[in-house]
Amino acid sequence: QVQLVESGGGLVQPGGSLRLSCAASGSISSIYLRGWYRQVPGKQRELVATITSGGITNYGDSVKGRFTISRDNAKNTVYLQMNSLKPEDTAIYYCNFKQDLGPSPRNQNDYWGQGTQVTVSS
């Protein structure tokens, strides 16, 4: 089992910056994708950013050029640096790890943190 704990959310003014952290613990192995998603009431969960085990990143269209995902393997931590924040970025942000332990038997797992609130407002 893998446990994920997000931190770093809060209230920030438009144009400001925040850095979110996702600390992982437990039986961490064979994680092939790490990412951040966000959700607001009445809307579907939205991809924010992902990073592969090889360091390849992917971003949602609405955050490209403003957000950066990174990881520190020694600390088992994933980060989301958010710059030039807009009110439209207000949401609960969730950390996600995808795990593939192999086909004998097939064993895939999807882990989520509890979420951290980000509010962008003046």
N, C-alpha and C positions, 0 to 999 in steps of 0.2 A: 504494500500500500504506500501511496505517496500523499503527503499532506502539503498544501500550498497555502501560504498566508500572505495577503497583500497588505501593503502599507504605503503611506505617502500622500494619500488623498487629502482634500481639504478645500477651502475657499480661496480663490485667486481672482484678481482683476483681469479683464480682457487685456491681451497682450503680454500677460505674465507667463511664468514657467512653473512646472512641477515635475518632479521625478518620482514615479511609482516604483516600488520594489515588490518582488514576489520571491519569498524565501521557501525553498523546498526541503522537505525532510522525509525520512522513511526509506523504503527500498527503492532508491532511485537508480534505475538502469534502463537501458534500451529506450531512452526517450528520443524520439526522432523529430518532434516538433514542439516548440514552445511558443506561446502567443498571448496576446491581450485582446479581449473583446469588451464591448460596452453595450449597455442597454438603458433605455429610458422608457417610462410608462407609455403604453400604446404603440410601441415600435418593436420591430424584430431585433434580436441580438445582432450586432454589427461587428464585423472583423475590423480590428484596429491595426494589428501588426503581428507577424509571425517571424520566427527565425528557426532554420533547420539546424541539425547537429553540425553541419558543415559551415554554418555561418551565413547562409543565404537568407536574405530578408525579403518580406513582402508586406505592403502597406495598403490599407484601404484608401480609396481615392480622396476622401475628405481630409485625410491627415498627411498625405504625401508632402514632403518638404518641410513639415513642421515637427513631426514626431520621429523618434529614433528608438528602436529596440536593440538591446544588447544583453550580454550575459557574462557572468563571472563563474566559471566552472568550479573554481576553488571554493567559492562560497555557496554554490548551489543556488544562485540567485539570478533572476531575470529582471531587467530594468526597462522602464519606458520613460524616456526623456520627452517631455511635452513642452514645446515652445510656441510662442505666438498664439496663446490660447484664445478661443472664441467662446461666446455664450453657447453656441451649438455643440461644444464639446462636453457640456454638462451631462453626466451620466454616472451610473455605477460601472466601474471598470473591474473586469474579472480576469484572473490569470488562468491559463490552461496549459497542461502538459498532455501530449499524446504518446502512448507507450505501446510498443510491439515486442512481445516476449517470444514470438515464434509460433510455428504451425504444428507443434507436436506436444499437446494439442494446440490449436490456434488460440492465442492469448493476447488480446488487445485491450487496453484500458485508456480511459479518458478521465483526467483529473481536473477539478476546478477548485479555485479558492472561494472564499466567502464574499469577496467583492469589497471595493473601497470607493467611497463617494467622492466625485470630483465636481465642484460647482464653480463655474466661471461667471462672475457677476460683479458689477460696480456698485 
